[in-house]
């Protein structure tokens, strides 16, 4: 009994110390998402994530073979749903990806490429709690197939070509405003309109950064 009480006391003191350390760290570092997580935080988060993915899922292999067609399907899906945070090239070097905490990682790097297909699939389907990464599963066989296409495309990312990136730009979601501008430009180029559309100022949050 005395041992249990002692253990409880030690645990309580530890818990208070950890909570205190977190509080001090929050006060000192603030809650800005602009800061980069420390190396230790990254290692702990990745190790926990790895452990949180069931082994059976990590060892799953793709029922959909990798082929130019499935990579292309993944590319199209990635341009539409993922590039907003990960960038078409997977670098994560886009406004949203850079300013998340944790940042969207460079999917071309070894850290991602050494994850198993099953682990990538699990992350795409389920997302990662407490990060910006959403879970995309729809609970349908078509949805799962699309996630395997994405896995194949992520494997292809280190070798993505300029031509493929140009194709992705066409598929990136556009705001109604960008859509209107493009439509006006198209009409002008086809001779339907006499004057070229005036280039309007960019949204203050995207001007000078990237699109
Ligand atoms: C709203 C932003 C956002 C969107 C949209 C998004 N992601 Fe992510 N993604 C993240 C963030 C942030 C992480 C880092 C998570 C972490 O640190 O565990 C991440 C992590 C990942 C990882 C794990 C890579 C690694 O090495 O940790 C994969 C794979 C991934 N995303 C694929 C995708 C795919 C495929 C899509 C589209 C279907 C997508 N993501 C859409 C923000 C996003």
Boltz pocket constraint, residues with backbone or C-beta under 6 A from the ligand:
constraints:
  - pocket:
      binder: B
      contacts: [[A, 45], [A, 49], [A, 77], [A, 78], [A, 81], [A, 82], [A, 83], [A, 84], [A, 85], [A, 86], [A, 96], [A, 100], [A, 102], [A, 103], [A, 104], [A, 105], [A, 106], [A, 107], [A, 111], [A, 112], [A, 113], [A, 115], [A, 120], [A, 123], [A, 124], [A, 128], [A, 131], [A, 132], [A, 133], [A, 134], [A, 136], [A, 150], [A, 154]]
      max_distance: 6.0
